[in-house]
């Protein structure tokens, strides 16, 4: 298989995975490293390539966006944009060894929250005798921290968003999927603006263009597919992706 075809197919898979349940970075990043890009350049390139797919997915879902608790979409998106840009700056300025070591544990934590968040929320509500809900300030702060992570590395940031909204607000994975894709697009767009200026991502234009084209097709098709999946099946896909990625990252580390 030629390098161009490998990158193209990886882009399709990554774009579709991001649209359906998250985790596209795990497909895109290894493919780019496999064709000779350095890890930092590959990380920047994968983020750039996944932007159009995320935007395409957000466009498909544009009429299905629902607020995350009482937090406005403007506040949530602002946190995503600022955090994504700062995270990209950290990637270019700081060594990645310490954060790489923490990634498997962050994924494991997010997976547990995603799997048991609603049950835990219900149990806490019953114990306390009142609903458990994060305030808008807490939601925006959490979104900023996740966007910071998303701009720096990006792996499973969409899954972590769903985990945060699940445990903090009781948002179901299927109901939160349109907003997840929209916020992913905001994080990626902000990070991409810096990567295009300050990284070496443009040093391999054919590789970048191939993955970008694949991600657009995968993101658009994956978003249409996700809209037609039953809520239970979509949740199963998201959880399966989360568990698989967590295990693979622990093995890799």
Backbone as CSV, one residue per row, in Angstrom:
resi,resn,N_x,N_y,N_z,CA_x,CA_y,CA_z,C_x,C_y,C_z
1,UNK,0.848,-1.193,0.000,0.000,0.000,0.000,0.887,1.247,0.000
2,UNK,0.598,2.201,-0.888,1.400,3.414,-0.958,1.152,4.281,0.275
3,UNK,2.126,5.147,0.575,1.993,6.020,1.730,0.779,6.940,1.588
4,UNK,0.544,7.437,0.374,-0.583,8.342,0.158,-1.908,7.656,0.433
5,UNK,-2.054,6.408,-0.052,-3.296,5.667,0.172,-3.477,5.349,1.652
6,UNK,-2.384,4.979,2.335,-2.458,4.698,3.770,-2.958,5.917,4.537
7,UNK,-2.397,7.068,4.229,-2.796,8.294,4.922,-4.232,8.664,4.585
8,UNK,-4.620,8.482,3.323,-5.995,8.780,2.913,-6.999,7.919,3.679
9,UNK,-6.735,6.620,3.749,-7.644,5.713,4.457,-7.672,6.008,5.950
10,UNK,-6.511,6.344,6.510,-6.461,6.712,7.923,-7.285,7.968,8.181
11,UNK,-7.243,8.915,7.239,-8.049,10.124,7.365,-9.539,9.825,7.349
12,UNK,-9.964,8.939,6.455,-11.375,8.544,6.396,-11.806,7.924,7.724
13,UNK,-10.993,6.984,8.220,-11.319,6.316,9.479,-11.346,7.293,10.642
14,UNK,-10.362,8.196,10.690,-10.288,9.162,11.784,-11.469,10.124,11.757
15,UNK,-11.816,10.628,10.571,-12.944,11.541,10.459,-14.256,10.889,10.842
16,UNK,-14.463,9.646,10.401,-15.688,8.924,10.736,-15.756,8.617,12.219
17,UNK,-14.628,8.217,12.793,-14.600,7.883,14.221,-14.900,9.104,15.068
18,UNK,-14.339,10.244,14.702,-14.628,11.477,15.438,-16.103,11.833,15.353
19,UNK,-16.709,11.616,14.193,-18.116,11.967,14.020,-19.031,11.035,14.807
20,UNK,-18.665,9.765,14.884,-19.530,8.779,15.532,-19.330,8.751,17.038
21,UNK,-18.067,8.754,17.497,-17.883,8.613,18.935,-16.595,9.189,19.477
22,UNK,-15.704,9.672,18.647,-14.436,10.211,19.119,-13.298,9.227,18.957
23,UNK,-12.085,9.727,19.029,-10.911,8.864,18.958,-10.181,8.889,17.645
24,UNK,-10.499,9.832,16.772,-9.852,9.885,15.468,-8.364,10.125,15.526
25,UNK,-7.907,10.838,16.547,-6.476,11.120,16.677,-5.662,9.842,16.792
26,UNK,-6.228,8.838,17.450,-5.484,7.601,17.638,-5.223,6.890,16.311
27,UNK,-6.091,7.115,15.324,-5.883,6.536,13.993,-4.956,7.426,13.175
28,UNK,-5.174,8.728,13.226,-4.428,9.657,12.374,-2.972,9.777,12.779
29,UNK,-2.709,9.903,14.069,-1.345,10.142,14.529,-0.385,9.007,14.185
30,UNK,-0.714,7.736,14.471,0.211,6.654,14.110,0.456,6.558,12.607
31,UNK,-0.577,6.835,11.813,-0.412,6.759,10.359,0.586,7.800,9.874
32,UNK,0.525,9.002,10.440,1.445,10.060,10.032,2.869,9.781,10.505
33,UNK,3.009,9.231,11.690,4.341,8.846,12.165,4.906,7.728,11.292
34,UNK,4.032,6.807,10.853,4.467,5.678,10.040,5.032,6.107,8.687
35,UNK,4.579,7.251,8.174,5.089,7.708,6.880,6.251,8.684,7.024
36,UNK,6.776,8.819,8.245,8.023,9.553,8.422,7.970,10.886,9.123
37,UNK,6.796,11.339,9.566,6.722,12.612,10.272,7.148,12.426,11.728
38,UNK,7.768,13.449,12.297,8.122,13.397,13.711,6.839,13.439,14.538
39,UNK,6.873,12.941,15.790,5.655,12.925,16.600,4.983,14.288,16.752
40,UNK,5.770,15.326,17.006,5.168,16.653,17.185,4.555,17.145,15.882
41,UNK,5.282,16.973,14.769,4.743,17.387,13.472,3.520,16.560,13.095
42,UNK,3.570,15.257,13.406,2.430,14.387,13.121,1.214,14.803,13.934
43,UNK,1.437,15.174,15.193,0.332,15.611,16.040,-0.290,16.891,15.502
44,UNK,0.551,17.844,15.115,0.039,19.086,14.539,-0.688,18.812,13.221
45,UNK,-0.104,17.949,12.390,-0.701,17.648,11.083,-2.037,16.941,11.230
46,UNK,-2.140,16.025,12.197,-3.400,15.316,12.389,-4.499,16.266,12.841
47,UNK,-4.141,17.232,13.687,-5.125,18.217,14.124,-5.610,19.053,12.942
48,UNK,-4.672,19.529,12.122,-5.035,20.314,10.941,-5.932,19.506,10.013
49,UNK,-5.558,18.245,9.790,-6.300,17.411,8.851,-7.702,17.092,9.345
50,UNK,-7.885,17.028,10.662,-9.189,16.661,11.202,-10.141,17.842,11.323
51,UNK,-9.635,19.072,11.115,-10.506,20.245,11.209,-11.671,20.192,10.212
52,UNK,-11.420,19.985,8.907,-12.546,19.982,7.968,-13.575,18.899,8.275
53,UNK,-13.108,17.715,8.712,-14.042,16.654,9.060,-14.908,17.045,10.238
54,UNK,-14.302,17.694,11.235,-15.068,18.141,12.396,-16.074,19.222,11.999
55,UNK,-15.639,20.139,11.131,-16.538,21.197,10.670,-17.676,20.606,9.839
56,UNK,-17.350,19.629,8.986,-18.393,18.968,8.192,-19.400,18.266,9.085
57,UNK,-18.905,17.586,10.125,-19.806,16.928,11.065,-20.668,17.923,11.813
58,UNK,-20.072,19.056,12.234,-20.834,20.086,12.936,-21.927,20.667,12.031
59,UNK,-21.619,20.797,10.741,-22.620,21.322,9.796,-23.808,20.375,9.680
60,UNK,-23.539,19.080,9.632,-24.624,18.096,9.556,-25.527,18.202,10.790
61,UNK,-24.924,18.444,11.944,-25.654,18.473,13.209,-26.163,19.861,13.590
62,UNK,-26.023,20.858,12.721,-26.252,22.245,13.113,-27.664,22.495,13.638
63,UNK,-28.657,21.716,13.182,-30.036,21.927,13.619,-30.385,21.103,14.860
64,UNK,-29.437,20.322,15.353,-29.716,19.416,16.465,-28.943,19.775,17.727
65,UNK,-28.342,20.953,17.751,-27.570,21.367,18.919,-28.502,21.684,20.082
66,UNK,-28.153,21.165,21.251,-28.897,21.461,22.469,-27.925,21.981,23.517
67,UNK,-28.356,22.900,24.375,-27.458,23.467,25.387,-26.918,22.395,26.331
68,UNK,-25.730,22.619,26.829,-25.148,21.736,27.840,-25.506,22.315,29.199
69,UNK,-26.554,21.770,29.807,-27.042,22.323,31.061,-27.522,23.745,30.844
70,UNK,-27.141,24.636,31.755,-27.533,26.033,31.625,-26.454,26.887,31.002
71,UNK,-25.431,26.246,30.427,-24.304,26.978,29.838,-24.612,27.348,28.396
72,UNK,-24.387,28.590,28.045,-24.659,29.021,26.679,-23.621,28.453,25.724
73,UNK,-24.013,28.300,24.473,-23.090,27.796,23.469,-21.945,28.782,23.242
74,UNK,-22.224,30.063,23.381,-21.182,31.075,23.210,-20.084,30.920,24.253
75,UNK,-20.468,30.739,25.516,-19.482,30.576,26.587,-18.688,29.293,26.402
76,UNK,-19.373,28.214,26.029,-18.707,26.930,25.849,-17.713,27.003,24.689
77,UNK,-18.121,27.614,23.587,-17.260,27.720,22.416,-16.073,28.642,22.676
78,UNK,-16.295,29.706,23.412,-15.190,30.609,23.761,-14.126,29.868,24.565
79,UNK,-14.563,29.054,25.526,-13.621,28.254,26.313,-12.870,27.276,25.426
80,UNK,-13.553,26.697,24.450,-12.914,25.751,23.540,-11.868,26.424,22.664
81,UNK,-12.187,27.601,22.156,-11.269,28.328,21.277,-10.019,28.769,22.038
82,UNK,-10.209,29.364,23.196,-9.064,29.841,23.968,-8.209,28.669,24.443
83,UNK,-8.843,27.647,24.984,-8.103,26.485,25.463,-7.370,25.762,24.356
84,UNK,-8.009,25.613,23.196,-7.367,24.940,22.069,-6.124,25.665,21.596
85,UNK,-6.193,26.990,21.524,-5.032,27.772,21.104,-3.888,27.694,22.094
86,UNK,-4.210,27.782,23.391,-3.165,27.690,24.408,-2.544,26.295,24.444
87,UNK,-3.365,25.278,24.257,-2.843,23.917,24.238,-1.892,23.694,23.076
88,UNK,-2.226,24.238,21.922,-1.330,24.135,20.764,-0.007,24.830,21.042
89,UNK,-0.068,25.968,21.731,1.157,26.667,22.095,2.025,25.830,23.024
90,UNK,1.408,25.126,23.950,2.157,24.251,24.859,2.823,23.111,24.094
91,UNK,2.141,22.554,23.102,2.722,21.471,22.320,4.011,21.915,21.641
92,UNK,4.009,23.118,21.114,5.166,23.623,20.394,6.272,24.112,21.326
93,UNK,5.926,24.447,22.568,6.905,25.057,23.468,7.476,24.098,24.513
94,UNK,6.748,23.032,24.862,7.149,22.189,25.979,7.422,20.751,25.539
95,UNK,8.272,20.028,26.295,8.471,18.598,26.018,7.207,17.826,26.370
96,UNK,7.019,16.710,25.696,5.759,15.976,25.842,5.859,14.744,26.737
97,UNK,7.037,14.419,27.275,7.198,13.155,27.990,6.253,13.022,29.194
98,UNK,6.173,14.062,30.017,5.356,13.985,31.225,3.880,13.829,30.876
99,UNK,3.426,14.626,29.916,2.012,14.556,29.547,1.684,13.233,28.865
100,UNK,2.591,12.731,28.051,2.370,11.439,27.404,2.168,10.344,28.441
101,UNK,2.919,10.421,29.540,2.791,9.416,30.589,1.430,9.492,31.276
102,UNK,0.834,10.688,31.293,-0.450,10.867,31.968,-1.639,10.509,31.091
103,UNK,-1.448,10.469,29.769,-2.567,10.253,28.849,-3.366,8.980,29.149
104,UNK,-2.729,7.799,29.339,-3.534,6.594,29.618,-4.416,6.741,30.844
105,UNK,-3.908,7.405,31.882,-4.690,7.567,33.104,-5.844,8.532,32.892
106,UNK,-5.632,9.566,32.082,-6.721,10.481,31.758,-7.816,9.768,30.967
107,UNK,-7.400,8.918,30.037,-8.374,8.160,29.253,-9.148,7.188,30.127
108,UNK,-8.450,6.519,31.047,-9.115,5.568,31.938,-10.153,6.283,32.804
109,UNK,-9.776,7.451,33.318,-10.694,8.237,34.138,-11.914,8.652,33.332
110,UNK,-11.685,9.120,32.103,-12.786,9.552,31.241,-13.703,8.388,30.897
111,UNK,-13.128,7.211,30.644,-13.933,6.045,30.292,-14.831,5.631,31.448
112,UNK,-14.290,5.638,32.656,-15.085,5.292,33.834,-16.226,6.283,34.023
113,UNK,-15.917,7.568,33.860,-16.963,8.577,33.997,-18.037,8.417,32.932
114,UNK,-17.609,8.118,31.710,-18.565,7.955,30.618,-19.458,6.754,30.846
115,UNK,-18.883,5.663,31.374,-19.642,4.434,31.574,-20.607,4.531,32.753
116,UNK,-20.175,5.216,33.820,-20.956,5.191,35.058,-21.423,6.569,35.509
117,UNK,-21.194,7.588,34.675,-21.516,8.948,35.088,-22.972,9.157,35.452
118,UNK,-23.873,8.683,34.605,-25.296,8.896,34.865,-25.744,8.135,36.116
119,UNK,-25.249,6.907,36.289,-25.607,6.146,37.484,-25.072,6.823,38.732
120,UNK,-23.836,7.304,38.654,-23.242,7.986,39.796,-24.001,9.258,40.118
121,UNK,-24.389,9.994,39.080,-25.156,11.210,39.287,-26.482,10.906,39.975
122,UNK,-27.157,9.834,39.504,-28.427,9.453,40.121,-28.257,9.003,41.560
123,UNK,-27.190,8.243,41.828,-26.930,7.773,43.186,-26.640,8.941,44.128
124,UNK,-25.849,9.904,43.648,-25.535,11.070,44.469,-26.772,11.911,44.726
125,UNK,-27.624,12.026,43.719,-28.866,12.789,43.884,-29.751,12.144,44.946
126,UNK,-29.848,10.800,44.887,-30.671,10.088,45.865,-30.105,10.213,47.271
127,UNK,-28.777,10.163,47.377,-28.127,10.256,48.684,-28.285,11.644,49.288
128,UNK,-28.089,12.668,48.452,-28.143,14.043,48.954,-29.555,14.589,49.030
129,UNK,-30.478,13.933,48.340,-31.848,14.407,48.322,-32.074,15.595,47.425
130,UNK,-31.151,15.859,46.527,-31.287,16.978,45.591,-30.529,16.645,44.310
131,UNK,-30.865,17.272,43.208,-30.155,16.989,41.953,-28.676,17.365,42.045
132,UNK,-27.832,16.609,41.338,-26.413,16.929,41.238,-26.190,17.552,39.872
133,UNK,-25.781,18.800,39.859,-25.577,19.490,38.581,-24.452,20.505,38.715
134,UNK,-23.557,20.517,37.733,-22.493,21.517,37.706,-23.081,22.864,37.304
135,UNK,-22.563,23.932,37.921,-22.958,25.264,37.507,-22.289,25.638,36.203
136,UNK,-22.742,26.727,35.608,-22.180,27.159,34.329,-20.693,27.452,34.433
137,UNK,-20.268,28.046,35.557,-18.853,28.345,35.741,-18.003,27.093,35.753
138,UNK,-18.477,26.053,36.430,-17.740,24.789,36.488,-17.685,24.121,35.120
139,UNK,-18.788,24.180,34.375,-18.822,23.581,33.043,-17.838,24.291,32.113
140,UNK,-17.822,25.624,32.151,-16.920,26.393,31.293,-15.464,26.140,31.678
141,UNK,-15.188,26.075,32.971,-13.824,25.792,33.423,-13.376,24.402,32.975
142,UNK,-14.246,23.428,33.143,-13.924,22.075,32.690,-13.708,22.023,31.188
143,UNK,-14.531,22.750,30.441,-14.387,22.775,28.990,-13.064,23.412,28.583
144,UNK,-12.654,24.470,29.279,-11.385,25.112,28.986,-10.219,24.148,29.205
145,UNK,-10.239,23.409,30.302,-9.161,22.463,30.596,-9.121,21.337,29.561
146,UNK,-10.286,20.865,29.146,-10.319,19.828,28.120,-9.844,20.373,26.776
147,UNK,-10.198,21.608,26.468,-9.738,22.225,25.223,-8.228,22.425,25.247
148,UNK,-7.684,22.754,26.407,-6.238,22.885,26.569,-5.563,21.557,26.234
149,UNK,-6.111,20.485,26.785,-5.627,19.142,26.475,-5.812,18.831,24.992
150,UNK,-6.962,19.212,24.433,-7.249,18.937,23.029,-6.288,19.634,22.089
151,UNK,-5.924,20.869,22.402,-4.965,21.579,21.568,-3.567,21.020,21.699
152,UNK,-3.241,20.485,22.886,-1.906,19.952,23.133,-1.722,18.562,22.545
153,UNK,-2.722,17.711,22.728,-2.613,16.335,22.233,-3.823,15.910,21.424
154,UNK,-5.010,16.030,21.979,-6.230,15.778,21.227,-6.839,14.410,21.380
155,UNK,-6.064,13.400,21.816,-6.584,12.043,21.888,-7.745,11.908,22.851
156,UNK,-8.905,11.511,22.332,-10.115,11.238,23.119,-10.684,12.462,23.818
157,UNK,-10.340,13.671,23.351,-10.893,14.849,24.013,-12.415,14.887,23.876
158,UNK,-12.946,14.394,22.753,-14.398,14.344,22.592,-15.045,13.394,23.590
159,UNK,-14.385,12.259,23.845,-14.886,11.311,24.835,-14.864,11.947,26.222
160,UNK,-13.808,12.706,26.504,-13.716,13.371,27.800,-14.798,14.431,27.960
161,UNK,-15.143,15.118,26.867,-16.230,16.092,26.934,-17.534,15.403,27.335
162,UNK,-17.839,14.289,26.666,-19.063,13.561,26.991,-19.032,13.059,28.429
163,UNK,-17.839,12.648,28.891,-17.714,12.182,30.269,-18.010,13.314,31.253
164,UNK,-17.453,14.496,30.987,-17.691,15.652,31.853,-19.176,15.996,31.897
165,UNK,-19.801,16.055,30.736,-21.212,16.423,30.688,-22.091,15.337,31.295
166,UNK,-21.661,14.086,31.192,-22.441,12.986,31.745,-22.453,13.020,33.261
167,UNK,-21.255,13.122,33.872,-21.185,13.095,35.330,-21.674,14.403,35.933
168,UNK,-21.420,15.501,35.259,-21.769,16.797,35.834,-23.199,17.225,35.600
169,UNK,-23.776,16.781,34.470,-25.099,17.276,34.089,-26.077,16.181,33.709
170,UNK,-25.593,14.927,33.628,-26.477,13.839,33.241,-26.822,13.822,31.772
171,UNK,-25.989,14.447,30.935,-26.250,14.491,29.492,-25.952,13.129,28.880
172,UNK,-26.888,12.592,28.092,-26.693,11.317,27.426,-25.735,11.466,26.254
173,UNK,-24.985,10.386,25.955,-23.991,10.430,24.887,-24.617,10.810,23.552
174,UNK,-25.768,10.229,23.233,-26.409,10.522,21.950,-26.882,11.974,21.888
175,UNK,-27.469,12.464,22.983,-27.963,13.834,23.005,-26.818,14.847,22.956
176,UNK,-25.680,14.491,23.549,-24.556,15.404,23.587,-23.649,15.337,22.374
177,UNK,-23.874,14.366,21.484,-22.971,14.174,20.356,-22.892,15.383,19.421
178,UNK,-24.011,16.033,19.058,-23.901,17.217,18.188,-23.046,18.327,18.806
179,UNK,-23.222,18.597,20.088,-22.420,19.639,20.738,-20.966,19.207,20.853
180,UNK,-20.722,17.918,21.079,-19.350,17.415,21.159,-18.606,17.695,19.857
181,UNK,-19.234,17.388,18.729,-18.591,17.597,17.436,-18.362,19.087,17.189
182,UNK,-19.319,19.919,17.569,-19.172,21.364,17.383,-18.012,21.909,18.211
183,UNK,-17.881,21.448,19.440,-16.790,21.920,20.289,-15.443,21.363,19.838
184,UNK,-15.434,20.148,19.304,-14.207,19.622,18.710,-13.739,20.510,17.566
185,UNK,-14.688,20.938,16.738,-14.341,21.813,15.622,-13.744,23.121,16.131
186,UNK,-14.297,23.667,17.211,-13.781,24.915,17.768,-12.358,24.739,18.298
187,UNK,-12.111,23.637,18.999,-10.770,23.361,19.538,-9.778,23.193,18.401
188,UNK,-10.129,22.382,17.409,-9.224,22.096,16.293,-8.945,23.336,15.458
189,UNK,-9.966,24.160,15.233,-9.759,25.375,14.447,-8.781,26.321,15.134
190,UNK,-8.938,26.477,16.440,-8.049,27.354,17.187,-6.616,26.836,17.168
191,UNK,-6.448,25.537,17.424,-5.108,24.950,17.417,-4.490,25.009,16.022
192,UNK,-5.300,24.769,15.009,-4.805,24.770,13.633,-4.249,26.127,13.231
193,UNK,-4.897,27.185,13.669,-4.424,28.529,13.324,-2.964,28.720,13.755
194,UNK,-2.615,28.205,14.926,-1.239,28.321,15.408,-0.319,27.326,14.710
195,UNK,-0.804,26.099,14.522,0.033,25.077,13.887,0.437,25.468,12.465
196,UNK,-0.476,26.101,11.726,-0.159,26.498,10.358,0.916,27.574,10.313
197,UNK,1.003,28.351,11.380,1.988,29.428,11.422,3.327,28.955,11.984
198,UNK,3.278,28.164,13.064,4.489,27.915,13.841,5.032,26.491,13.794
199,UNK,4.315,25.528,13.207,4.799,24.147,13.188,5.358,23.791,11.815
200,UNK,5.872,22.544,11.700,6.412,22.053,10.433,5.374,21.269,9.630
201,UNK,4.101,21.433,9.957,3.068,20.631,9.320,3.008,20.819,7.808
202,UNK,3.368,22.019,7.337,3.292,22.284,5.902,4.492,21.731,5.131
203,UNK,5.421,21.093,5.837,6.609,20.566,5.169,6.304,19.315,4.340
204,UNK,5.146,18.690,4.558,4.753,17.499,3.788,3.349,17.735,3.232
205,UNK,3.215,18.572,2.199,1.881,18.967,1.719,1.047,17.815,1.168
206,UNK,1.672,16.831,0.481,0.906,15.721,-0.072,0.309,14.864,1.035
207,UNK,1.100,14.596,2.055,0.617,13.804,3.187,-0.532,14.530,3.881
208,UNK,-0.332,15.808,4.139,-1.359,16.589,4.823,-2.639,16.669,4.005
209,UNK,-2.503,16.899,2.702,-3.677,17.004,1.838,-4.430,15.683,1.743
210,UNK,-3.704,14.568,1.686,-4.345,13.252,1.600,-5.169,12.954,2.845
211,UNK,-4.583,13.214,4.017,-5.332,12.957,5.247,-6.498,13.912,5.380
212,UNK,-6.307,15.153,4.974,-7.373,16.137,5.056,-8.567,15.717,4.199
213,UNK,-8.299,15.271,2.969,-9.379,14.843,2.075,-10.128,13.642,2.652
214,UNK,-9.380,12.679,3.200,-10.015,11.517,3.799,-10.849,11.882,5.005
215,UNK,-10.353,12.802,5.838,-11.071,13.190,7.047,-12.380,13.906,6.726
216,UNK,-12.392,14.718,5.653,-13.628,15.388,5.247,-14.689,14.357,4.870
217,UNK,-14.302,13.394,4.040,-15.244,12.353,3.617,-15.717,11.535,4.810
218,UNK,-14.783,11.144,5.670,-15.147,10.344,6.831,-16.004,11.103,7.820
219,UNK,-15.697,12.378,8.054,-16.476,13.170,8.991,-17.898,13.402,8.510
220,UNK,-18.053,13.695,7.218,-19.394,13.940,6.676,-20.227,12.660,6.697
221,UNK,-19.625,11.552,6.234,-20.352,10.284,6.218,-20.619,9.770,7.615
222,UNK,-19.648,9.913,8.521,-19.823,9.437,9.883,-20.907,10.185,10.624
223,UNK,-21.012,11.483,10.395,-22.054,12.269,11.061,-23.444,11.833,10.601
224,UNK,-23.615,11.590,9.302,-24.905,11.105,8.800,-25.232,9.735,9.389
225,UNK,-24.215,8.878,9.514,-24.425,7.548,10.088,-24.831,7.654,11.548
226,UNK,-24.145,8.518,12.310,-24.424,8.657,13.739,-25.847,9.149,13.979
227,UNK,-26.369,9.989,13.091,-27.730,10.511,13.255,-28.770,9.404,13.140
228,UNK,-28.429,8.319,12.447,-29.384,7.250,12.207,-29.230,6.086,13.183
229,UNK,-28.213,6.127,14.019,-27.989,5.039,14.962,-28.886,5.209,16.189
230,UNK,-29.446,4.109,16.719,-30.191,4.197,17.978,-29.285,4.693,19.101
231,UNK,-29.875,5.373,20.075,-29.091,5.944,21.177,-28.265,4.886,21.904
232,UNK,-28.852,3.706,22.127,-28.129,2.653,22.840,-26.918,2.181,22.040
233,UNK,-27.090,2.044,20.714,-25.982,1.601,19.878,-24.888,2.665,19.817
234,UNK,-25.277,3.939,19.718,-24.290,5.011,19.683,-23.495,5.038,20.979
235,UNK,-24.187,4.867,22.098,-23.492,4.839,23.386,-22.519,3.666,23.446
236,UNK,-22.922,2.518,22.899,-22.040,1.346,22.886,-20.795,1.603,22.047
237,UNK,-20.965,2.287,20.915,-19.820,2.609,20.063,-18.860,3.553,20.783
238,UNK,-19.435,4.571,21.442,-18.603,5.526,22.169,-17.829,4.825,23.286
239,UNK,-18.524,3.973,24.047,-17.867,3.275,25.148,-16.826,2.286,24.631
240,UNK,-17.141,1.590,23.546,-16.177,0.648,22.979,-14.920,1.371,22.510
241,UNK,-15.120,2.513,21.885,-13.976,3.324,21.452,-13.137,3.758,22.648
242,UNK,-13.821,4.200,23.696,-13.110,4.665,24.886,-12.299,3.548,25.524
243,UNK,-12.914,2.376,25.684,-12.218,1.245,26.310,-11.034,0.806,25.457
244,UNK,-11.255,0.689,24.146,-10.187,0.256,23.247,-9.008,1.214,23.286
245,UNK,-9.302,2.508,23.213,-8.231,3.498,23.221,-7.464,3.481,24.535
246,UNK,-8.197,3.320,25.649,-7.531,3.283,26.949,-6.560,2.119,27.038
247,UNK,-7.009,0.942,26.627,-6.150,-0.246,26.661,-4.938,-0.061,25.762
248,UNK,-5.162,0.426,24.557,-4.059,0.616,23.613,-3.037,1.642,24.115
249,UNK,-3.537,2.694,24.756,-2.602,3.693,25.272,-1.797,3.141,26.439
250,UNK,-2.402,2.305,27.280,-1.637,1.686,28.366,-0.583,0.745,27.798
251,UNK,-0.941,-0.017,26.760,0.031,-0.905,26.132,1.159,-0.102,25.515
252,UNK,0.801,0.973,24.840,1.804,1.829,24.174,2.747,2.468,25.186
253,UNK,2.201,2.851,26.352,3.025,3.545,27.335,3.999,2.588,28.035
